[in-house]
């Protein structure tokens, strides 16, 4: 999902974690090559069942579209400028949305939770077979800013919208969001 880039920001890693945690897919950052710019970089690969991949792709596009929209609105409202403020706001929004999903998940019954664990287990097993030498890394030496907190608030209020289908047939895959 996304573009091959030499540099990804923390909010992008948070989106990948969110997809893996709540949408029955496994995510991994893999090396790739962008033919358009002729450079190597990394890109998000998502593994899972076809229907889960469609949902994860939709959620990925939905979040990125909303990030652009919410940042433009926030930037106008508070006269915010600069990459640091945008990245802080974006990370807050993604993590606020993740918390909202976490709270929703806690409300589910045990029977629903068992189905979730089975679906998650299958995608994790597939990823382990595809990439047997996976390493996990994490770092956290950052303190949240005012922009982060406002983004977090925006993310907690974010509601995932239903996908728009090409036809009325419910077996169709959702339309992709396009930037205009």
BALOKE-132230 format. One line per field, with one value per residue (C-alpha): residue in one letter; x, y, z. Coordinates in pm, 1 decimal, always signed. Layout:
% residues N
r <- [a/...]
px <- [X/...]
py <- [Y/...]
pz <- [Z/...]
% end
This chain:
% residues 180
r <- [x/x/x/x/x/x/x/x/x/x/x/x/x/x/x/x/x/x/x/x/x/x/x/x/x/x/x/x/x/x/x/x/x/x/x/x/x/x/x/x/x/x/x/x/x/x/x/x/x/x/x/x/x/x/x/x/x/x/x/x/x/x/x/x/x/x/x/x/x/x/x/x/x/x/x/x/x/x/x/x/x/x/x/x/x/x/x/x/x/x/x/x/x/x/x/x/x/x/x/x/x/x/x/x/x/x/x/x/x/x/x/x/x/x/x/x/x/x/x/x/x/x/x/x/x/x/x/x/x/x/x/x/x/x/x/x/x/x/x/x/x/x/x/x/x/x/x/x/x/x/x/x/x/x/x/x/x/x/x/x/x/x/x/x/x/x/x/x/x/x/x/x/x/x/x/x/x/x/x/x]
px <- [+0.0/+122.3/+428.1/+786.7/+969.2/+1312.8/+1167.1/+846.5/+714.8/+589.0/+223.3/+270.0/+409.1/+112.1/-129.1/+45.3/+14.9/-352.5/-426.2/-251.3/-417.1/-779.6/-834.3/-723.4/-411.7/-40.9/+180.8/+549.8/+774.3/+964.5/+1227.0/+1095.3/+1189.9/+1001.1/+1019.2/+878.3/+1166.9/+1426.9/+1505.8/+1490.1/+1293.0/+1046.6/+678.0/+406.6/+308.9/-14.3/-95.0/-426.8/-745.3/-870.6/-1171.8/-955.2/-704.6/-984.4/-1100.3/-743.8/-678.1/-997.9/-913.9/-559.7/-695.8/-969.8/-724.3/-477.5/-754.7/-887.1/-535.3/-502.0/-848.6/-812.0/-464.5/-586.7/-877.0/-655.8/-384.9/-635.9/-797.9/-481.7/-239.8/-16.0/+293.1/+572.9/+639.3/+691.7/+343.8/+182.9/+356.1/+262.8/-100.6/-109.1/+35.0/-217.7/-505.3/-396.8/-338.6/-668.6/-846.6/-661.0/-782.2/-1137.7/-1107.8/-961.8/-1255.4/-1499.4/-1323.0/-1349.9/-1728.7/-1742.6/-1852.3/-1615.8/-1757.6/-1671.7/-1322.2/-1253.6/-1328.3/-1092.9/-806.6/-850.9/-844.9/-543.8/-362.1/-393.3/-246.7/+37.4/+122.0/+122.4/+354.5/+592.4/+616.6/+665.6/+929.6/+1094.0/+1358.7/+1133.8/+1284.4/+1073.8/+1198.1/+1054.5/+1167.6/+999.9/+1183.2/+917.2/+681.1/+343.6/+285.6/-27.6/-73.8/-57.3/-329.7/-559.3/-496.2/-566.2/-899.2/-982.7/-889.5/-1108.6/-1402.7/-1327.9/-1596.0/-1505.0/-1748.6/-1898.4/-1724.5/-1884.8/-1921.1/-1900.9/-2245.5/-2527.6/-2392.1/-2253.6/-1992.7/-1804.8/-1488.4/-1497.6/-1392.8/-1053.6/-1037.4/-852.3/-679.7/-798.0]
py <- [+0.0/+348.2/+462.0/+342.1/+610.7/+637.8/+798.0/+718.6/+914.9/+791.3/+842.8/+608.9/+338.5/+399.4/+345.6/+15.1/-89.2/+11.5/-201.6/-501.2/-459.5/-401.8/-517.9/-885.6/-835.1/-858.2/-569.6/-547.3/-279.2/-424.9/-291.9/-174.5/+19.7/+315.5/+310.6/+665.7/+824.3/+552.2/+506.6/+234.3/+270.3/+93.1/+25.5/-124.7/-481.1/-616.8/-990.0/-1155.2/-1290.5/-1112.8/-955.4/-836.2/-686.6/-493.2/-352.8/-269.6/-94.8/+106.3/+202.4/+302.1/+528.7/+663.8/+759.4/+921.4/+1117.3/+1232.7/+1328.3/+1563.3/+1709.0/+1751.0/+1908.0/+2168.1/+2258.1/+2269.6/+2468.9/+2736.2/+2745.6/+2795.2/+2927.6/+2620.6/+2596.2/+2350.9/+1982.6/+1922.3/+2050.5/+1853.4/+1531.3/+1581.1/+1650.1/+1348.6/+1114.0/+1237.3/+1181.5/+825.6/+733.7/+892.0/+682.1/+372.7/+443.3/+479.2/+137.7/-10.0/+116.4/-23.4/-360.1/-379.1/-361.6/-683.5/-1016.4/-1309.6/-1501.5/-1213.7/-1192.2/-1561.3/-1502.5/-1205.9/-1409.7/-1688.0/-1440.2/-1259.4/-1588.3/-1699.3/-1377.6/-1388.4/-1747.5/-1654.6/-1360.3/-1576.4/-1826.2/-1551.6/-1368.2/-1615.5/-1365.9/-1083.1/-839.8/-608.3/-261.7/+16.8/+347.3/+606.7/+923.5/+1179.7/+1390.2/+1500.5/+1860.3/+2073.3/+1982.3/+1612.7/+1650.7/+1834.2/+1566.9/+1296.9/+1461.1/+1472.6/+1104.4/+996.2/+1165.2/+1002.1/+762.4/+513.2/+561.5/+280.9/+210.7/+321.9/+32.8/+43.8/-116.1/-209.6/-567.5/-616.1/-865.1/-583.6/-446.6/-91.1/+202.5/+349.4/+705.7/+929.3/+1253.8/+1548.6]
pz <- [+0.0/-67.6/-256.4/-243.4/-44.6/+108.4/+420.9/+605.8/+901.0/+1236.5/+1146.9/+847.1/+1075.5/+1306.8/+1016.7/+940.1/+1305.6/+1310.7/+1002.8/+1155.2/+1493.0/+1389.9/+1029.9/+1023.3/+811.0/+877.7/+773.0/+695.0/+547.1/+250.6/+12.5/-320.9/-630.4/-775.9/-1154.5/-1169.2/-978.3/-1033.1/-663.3/-403.7/-85.4/+138.2/+94.7/+311.6/+222.2/+362.1/+383.7/+456.2/+303.6/-8.9/+162.4/+452.5/+207.3/+35.6/+367.6/+477.6/+146.3/+183.4/+542.9/+438.5/+163.4/+391.2/+667.1/+427.4/+257.1/+594.1/+708.5/+410.4/+464.1/+841.8/+812.3/+560.0/+787.2/+1099.7/+920.0/+819.7/+1162.2/+1370.7/+1106.1/+1155.7/+936.2/+889.3/+850.3/+1222.1/+1309.5/+1025.7/+1129.4/+1493.7/+1404.3/+1169.0/+1430.7/+1685.9/+1445.6/+1362.4/+1726.4/+1830.0/+1568.0/+1693.4/+2046.5/+1918.0/+1748.2/+2067.5/+2272.5/+2015.2/+2024.0/+2404.6/+2370.1/+2163.3/+2310.1/+2370.0/+2070.7/+1841.3/+1993.2/+1917.4/+1548.1/+1548.9/+1694.2/+1435.0/+1144.5/+1286.8/+1350.1/+986.1/+845.4/+1100.6/+1001.3/+632.2/+692.8/+898.4/+610.1/+351.2/+557.3/+798.2/+916.7/+1035.9/+1286.7/+1499.9/+1588.8/+1795.2/+1933.2/+2147.6/+2242.9/+2165.1/+2370.4/+2233.7/+2128.7/+2123.2/+1754.4/+1844.8/+2108.9/+1868.3/+1603.0/+1863.4/+1943.9/+1571.2/+1534.4/+1826.1/+1654.4/+1316.2/+1191.8/+920.9/+633.6/+429.3/+100.2/-225.7/-471.1/-848.8/-883.1/-649.4/-630.2/-278.5/-407.2/-579.3/-425.3/-289.9/-505.5/-424.0/-302.0/-542.5/-464.3/-666.3]
% end
